[in-house]
Structure formats: C-alpha cells, structure tokens
Amino acid sequence: MGELILIGMGLWDELDISIRGLDELKTADAAFIELYTSLMGKLSINKLAKLAGKTISVVDRHALEEENGRIILEKAKKTKTVLLVPGDPLIATTHVALRIQAEKEGIKTRVIHGASIMSAVMGLSGLHNYKFGKSVTIPFPQKDFISKTPYEVIKENKKLGLHTFCFLDINAEEKRYMRINEALEILLKLEEKEKANIITNKTLIVGVARAGSRKPAVKAGFLEDLLNYDFGKPPHTLIIPSELHFMEAEALIELARGPTAIRRFVK
Amino acid sequence: MGELILIGMGLWDELDISIRGLDELKTADAAFIELYTSLMGKLSINKLAKLAGKTISVVDRHALEEENGRIILEKAKKTKTVLLVPGDPLIATTHVALRIQAEKEGIKTRVIHGASIMSAVMGLSGLHNYKFGKSVTIPFPQKDFISKTPYEVIKENKKLGLHTFCFLDINAEEKRYMRINEALEILLKLEEKEKANIITNKTLIVGVARAGSRKPAVKAGFLEDLLNYDFGKPPHTLIIPSELHFMEAEALIELARGPTAIRRFVK
C-alpha cells in the first residue's frame, strides 16, 4: 500500500525542513519536489538530496497542473511517495487539488507542515496578526491591463482598520519575482485611475525581503521614501498597514527601522 | 557579544523543529523554552534536550511578561541565547515585546521560523487562504461575561463573504484548552443575545484538532451535527466559512468528510 506525503520545506534553504520532514524523506521510496509555487531564496536540491540520501525529481507546473500530478500519483499508489514543496503545503491550491485527487483514488495522504511566508512576514513586521484582513496577490500587469483587485482589497481593509498582506507575483518559468518597488508603482498607477486616496506618497508601508534568511530586510516607512529603497534579492512581500496599536508602532520603529513619525497612525 | 535567537518549534512534538533551528540550539550557550502561548500536543522537553545535547530551562508567563524576560536578556547580553517557542515566533505579542526590549538594549536578535497553526489549519481545511478575513480568539467566559467580539468578527467577515479563523483560548497554567464543542456553545449563546442570525444549527463549520500530528481530526459539517462530535484531544481550532468556491466545497467534502449538502454554499 502506497501513500502520498506532502512536506513543507519552509522558507529559505534546505535546512528549513523539519526533522520530521527529513525523516519522512529519508524513508521514502520516491521523492518529488516542486519549486514554482513560491521562491526559496537559497535552496539547493543537491544538498537536500545529500542530506536525505535520496534522488529527488523536479516536477514543473505542467506535470502538476495539466497532467494533474499523474506521475506522482502512480508512484503513490504502490509506494511511499513524498512531494516536497516550498513553505507550508496546501496554501497553494494546486497542492489541495493533488491531495483531493489522491484521496479519490484511494491513496492515503499526510501533511508535514513547514514555516509559512505569511506567518513569518507578519511576525517579522511586529504587526498583530489578528489585525490583518483579507490578503491579496499583486499580479504582474498583462500588457496594458492592471488588475484593480489589490487596490480594492486594501481599500476595504483600511475602511475596517485592518492591515493588508500582499503576496507579490512570481513567474518561476521566467525567473521573474516582483519587487516591492514594482508593486508600489503598480499601486500608484491604480490610485491614478481609481482616485480613492488610498495609496499616496504618505501611505505607510512595510516591505519584507528574504524572510527566513539570516538577514531579512524589514523596513517600514512612507511610500515616497521606500519607492526607490533597495530591498535586495527576492523574494519580496509587502504589507499596507492600517491604523496602528501603540505596540505595533513601537515594533515598526524598533524592528523595522521606521521613522518615529509613524506614531501618528496610532489610534 | 551575545545574541538572542527566537526559534519556532512548529506544531506537534520535538521533531517539528527545523534542521536550522536544531543546529542553532546545539550551538547555543543558554537555552530557554516557553510553552504557555500555544499548546504542542506531544512535545517532550527531555527528548528535545537529548536531541540537542543541551539543558533547556522553562520560562513561564511571569518570567516573560511581569519580569520582561530579564533572565533571558541577561544571558543574551553576553552569550548566544535561544528562546524556543511553540509554532512560529512573533505571532504571540509577548515575543515581539521581548525582541523590542532586546534590540533597545543593544542585543542582536534573529528569528528561526516554524510551522504556524493558522497556516496549517487553513491548509488542512482546503479553504483558500486569501478568502479569510480578520481572525479572532474565542476566550473562556469570565464568570457571567461572554465577550461578543468573536460574534462581531464572524458577522463582519460573513458580510464580506470571508471565512473566519477562530483561535480557541488556552490557559496553560490551569491546563485548560478550549474544545470545539465549547466554542460552538459560546457562539450559540452569543446568537441568543445578539440575534443577527449568524450562528444557527445549519451554520457550516470546520473543526480541526491536533494539526501537525500524524492523524489530525479535520471535520466539516453543520453546527447541529458537530456540536457533540468528539474531536479528541487538544489543541482544537475552528473555522466558520462563508460562501465557498467550487473547489473549496470539494475539498471540504473529500478532505474534511463534509456532507455533500455543503455544495449549497457554493457561490
């Protein structure tokens, strides 16, 4: 009897997998890895394979989505099969779809959790996690089309006094990873069109790059001051805070090197 | 020069720490652990200490909050000091406060992330993470007082078509961990008072117990059917979904053994 185990590898490199995850990998009969749903900054498949003493096969978007993970499911029917994924599994809908398909075919599934980018970035910012509203992805513009969803979500959250967590788009095939600066420019363009006075030069933002690494960049400030700030290598994420609790302002000043003027957002 | 490293231990037991986290623990000069901000179902401090070859000192709420972690900070001024925490660090505000205090005293700090209960439970439910609104904690009633905040948050989220993630209260000192059944009873009592028709016998709920363990309980259904359902040992968490995407309904049916009648929530 086979089984399928989804293992989250966490955020940065091959050392972010849990002891339990590595143990399951070591005892697997077949091991796959996907790296397109999220970017791990320094992951070496070779080093991970060496740690585990296993051969690890890369599966791409085509194999997982167009072919519905058939190559993985066929192995999992008969043998202990693991799929290694960036971050925490099942946050990407493609993992949920694979799990559903496996269960429908009578394959037992299990999940080994890993650190999640959303939780890590919320934590690094020092903002309170229960003050975040709906999250949103800022997608790359398609030719002349810019989705206004991020703008709408930020607007609705601000109305409710809630922070907005923005995932920035990635296109692993083309090795394109949206930077905080690009995301801010997109938001400014949306402001020009929508004119609801949501995104201005004085809007408070928090940028986080390379969460999970030894030296993540965590910087709070006004949009005009961070528009050209160099956050360094990807992955990047962005938070648009709303009103702040006193403790949140102190955290942004002390841990995210924000200007003391952000105390004016304390409500 | 000392430093303070906050290490997230993840969800279930001593094997949920990352390779990186264990490596930092192995090379620490002083190691502390706190276990009151969240419950890890099967953690053995002895086993973890053995894995790392270190003595680990437990710090309680009093040492961290009333004494502002002084015992930890004094060590961290001069030596490499780690504080092990359940889940992902900095989600508990007490960790953020400690980190701010350390930085103010000139102590360098770093964070090693761990799996977070919120991300894990969202993933296990199969619900889309960007469809969650503000999260909330359902606190134990204090004598006759029941906080109506959870009810208000669920109501606001539902209005916006968003799911609500409910943390259930824990009191580690008294070893009290709120169960899903208790949480549902509290919500029903709030409905009796507030009468906004938010929580009824036909309300869709998803209960998750022991996320991160080999056999988490993940069960979707109508409130009346789950009010007396035995989810087993803690920790428990609760999701009140709003409208469902087609894929979310399929996930709840296939992965959370929900009744097919929940397809009626698909919008």
Chai-1 contact restraints between the chains, C-beta under 6 A:
chainA,res_idxA,chainB,res_idxB,connection_type,confidence,min_distance_angstrom,max_distance_angstrom,comment,restraint_id
A,G10,B,S18,contact,1.0,0.0,6.0,A-B,restraint_1
A,L11,B,H113,contact,1.0,0.0,6.0,A-B,restraint_2
A,L15,B,I19,contact,1.0,0.0,6.0,A-B,restraint_3
A,L15,B,R20,contact,1.0,0.0,6.0,A-B,restraint_4
A,D16,B,S18,contact,1.0,0.0,6.0,A-B,restraint_5
A,D16,B,R20,contact,1.0,0.0,6.0,A-B,restraint_6
A,S18,B,G10,contact,1.0,0.0,6.0,A-B,restraint_7
A,S18,B,D16,contact,1.0,0.0,6.0,A-B,restraint_8
A,S18,B,S18,contact,1.0,0.0,6.0,A-B,restraint_9
A,I19,B,L15,contact,1.0,0.0,6.0,A-B,restraint_10
A,R20,B,L15,contact,1.0,0.0,6.0,A-B,restraint_11
A,R20,B,D16,contact,1.0,0.0,6.0,A-B,restraint_12
A,D88,B,S119,contact,1.0,0.0,6.0,A-B,restraint_13
A,D88,B,G123,contact,1.0,0.0,6.0,A-B,restraint_14
A,L90,B,G123,contact,1.0,0.0,6.0,A-B,restraint_15
A,I91,B,G123,contact,1.0,0.0,6.0,A-B,restraint_16
A,I91,B,N129,contact,1.0,0.0,6.0,A-B,restraint_17
A,V96,B,G126,contact,1.0,0.0,6.0,A-B,restraint_18
A,V96,B,A251,contact,1.0,0.0,6.0,A-B,restraint_19
A,I100,B,E254,contact,1.0,0.0,6.0,A-B,restraint_20
A,E103,B,E254,contact,1.0,0.0,6.0,A-B,restraint_21
A,H113,B,L11,contact,1.0,0.0,6.0,A-B,restraint_22
A,H113,B,A115,contact,1.0,0.0,6.0,A-B,restraint_23
A,H113,B,A120,contact,1.0,0.0,6.0,A-B,restraint_24
A,H113,B,G212,contact,1.0,0.0,6.0,A-B,restraint_25
A,G114,B,A115,contact,1.0,0.0,6.0,A-B,restraint_26
A,A115,B,H113,contact,1.0,0.0,6.0,A-B,restraint_27
A,A115,B,G114,contact,1.0,0.0,6.0,A-B,restraint_28
A,A115,B,A115,contact,1.0,0.0,6.0,A-B,restraint_29
A,S116,B,S116,contact,1.0,0.0,6.0,A-B,restraint_30
A,S116,B,S119,contact,1.0,0.0,6.0,A-B,restraint_31
A,S119,B,D88,contact,1.0,0.0,6.0,A-B,restraint_32
A,S119,B,S116,contact,1.0,0.0,6.0,A-B,restraint_33
A,S119,B,S119,contact,1.0,0.0,6.0,A-B,restraint_34
A,A120,B,H113,contact,1.0,0.0,6.0,A-B,restraint_35
A,G123,B,D88,contact,1.0,0.0,6.0,A-B,restraint_36
A,G123,B,L90,contact,1.0,0.0,6.0,A-B,restraint_37
A,G123,B,I91,contact,1.0,0.0,6.0,A-B,restraint_38
A,G126,B,V96,contact,1.0,0.0,6.0,A-B,restraint_39
A,N129,B,I91,contact,1.0,0.0,6.0,A-B,restraint_40
A,Y130,B,S135,contact,1.0,0.0,6.0,A-B,restraint_41
A,G133,B,G133,contact,1.0,0.0,6.0,A-B,restraint_42
A,G133,B,K134,contact,1.0,0.0,6.0,A-B,restraint_43
A,K134,B,G133,contact,1.0,0.0,6.0,A-B,restraint_44
A,K134,B,L162,contact,1.0,0.0,6.0,A-B,restraint_45
A,S135,B,Y130,contact,1.0,0.0,6.0,A-B,restraint_46
A,L162,B,K134,contact,1.0,0.0,6.0,A-B,restraint_47
A,G212,B,H113,contact,1.0,0.0,6.0,A-B,restraint_48
A,A251,B,V96,contact,1.0,0.0,6.0,A-B,restraint_49
A,E254,B,I100,contact,1.0,0.0,6.0,A-B,restraint_50
A,E254,B,E103,contact,1.0,0.0,6.0,A-B,restraint_51
